[in-house]
């Protein structure tokens, strides 16, 4: 299994998802907010209404870990920012765990995990 990159990427996503759930629980944050915002990054799919190139760019912006990790690290003193960053990271981890990857500008189902 250690020679199967797709499996390792899915496992990595599961680890990220699990860790964020743990830290969200430890932070005593509201679960209704988690449920409300968990799928919010998927609203980036609306960019595909304009074009595949624009849609993939917007989708990838909201499905890479860079911005939410910067928010998390920058907001460690702020419970508000931390909880939003954890929800966002959790969503990305869940997507990777399920095999959903970053998009190529060709069409929506063409992801980086398919090329691994």
C-alpha positions in Angstrom: 0.0 0.0 0.0 2.9 2.3 0.5 3.6 2.2 -3.2 0.1 3.4 -4.1 0.1 7.2 -4.0 -3.6 7.6 -4.4 -4.2 5.4 -1.4 -1.7 7.5 0.6 -3.3 10.7 -0.5 -6.7 9.4 0.6 -5.2 8.3 3.9 -3.6 11.7 4.4 -7.0 13.3 3.8 -8.6 11.0 6.4 -5.8 12.1 8.9 -6.4 15.8 8.2 -10.2 15.3 8.5 -9.9 13.4 11.8 -7.4 15.9 13.3 -9.6 18.8 12.5 -12.7 17.1 14.0 -10.6 16.4 17.2 -9.4 20.0 17.5 -12.9 21.4 16.8 -14.3 19.2 19.5 -11.5 20.3 21.9 -12.2 23.9 21.2 -15.8 23.5 22.4 -17.1 25.1 19.1 -20.7 24.9 18.0 -21.5 21.9 15.9 -24.4 23.6 14.2 -21.9 26.1 12.8 -19.7 23.2 11.6 -22.7 21.6 9.9 -23.8 24.9 8.3 -20.4 25.7 6.9 -18.8 22.3 6.1 -19.9 22.4 2.4 -19.4 26.1 1.9 -16.1 25.7 0.0 -18.0 23.7 -2.6 -19.8 26.9 -3.6 -16.7 27.6 -5.6 -18.1 25.2 -8.1 -20.3 28.0 -9.3 -17.2 29.4 -11.1 -17.8 26.6 -13.7 -20.9 28.5 -14.8 -18.5 31.0 -16.4 -15.9 28.6 -17.8 -13.9 25.5 -17.0 -10.7 27.5 -16.7 -12.2 30.0 -14.4 -14.1 27.4 -12.4 -11.1 25.2 -11.9 -9.1 28.3 -10.7 -11.7 29.3 -8.2 -12.4 25.7 -7.1 -8.6 25.1 -6.5 -8.3 28.4 -4.6 -10.8 27.2 -2.1 -9.6 23.5 -2.0 -5.9 24.0 -1.2 -4.7 24.1 2.3 -2.6 27.3 2.0 -5.2 29.9 2.9 -6.9 28.1 5.7 -3.6 27.1 7.3 -2.4 30.7 7.1 -5.7 31.7 8.7 -5.3 29.0 11.4 -1.7 30.1 12.3 -2.5 33.8 12.1 -5.7 33.4 14.1 -4.4 31.1 16.9 -5.3 33.9 19.4 -8.8 34.2 17.9 -11.4 31.6 18.5 -13.5 33.0 15.7 -10.8 32.6 13.0 -9.6 29.3 14.4 -13.0 27.6 14.2 -13.6 28.8 10.6 -10.1 27.6 9.5 -10.7 24.2 11.2 -14.0 23.8 9.3 -12.4 24.8 6.0 -9.4 22.4 6.6 -11.8 19.7 7.6 -13.7 20.0 4.3 -10.5 19.8 2.3 -9.4 16.7 4.3 -12.8 15.1 3.7 -12.6 15.7 0.0 -9.2 14.2 -0.2 -10.3 11.2 1.8 -13.2 10.6 -0.6 -10.8 10.9 -3.6 -11.8 14.4 -4.8 -8.8 16.3 -6.0 -7.8 19.7 -7.4 -9.2 20.4 -10.8 -7.6 20.8 -14.2 -9.0 23.4 -16.5 -10.2 20.8 -19.0 -13.4 19.6 -17.3 -14.8 19.3 -13.7 -14.1 15.6 -13.2 -10.5 15.8 -14.4 -8.6 16.0 -11.0 -5.0 15.6 -9.8 -5.9 12.4 -8.0 -6.8 10.7 -11.3 -3.4 11.4 -12.6 -1.6 9.9 -9.6 
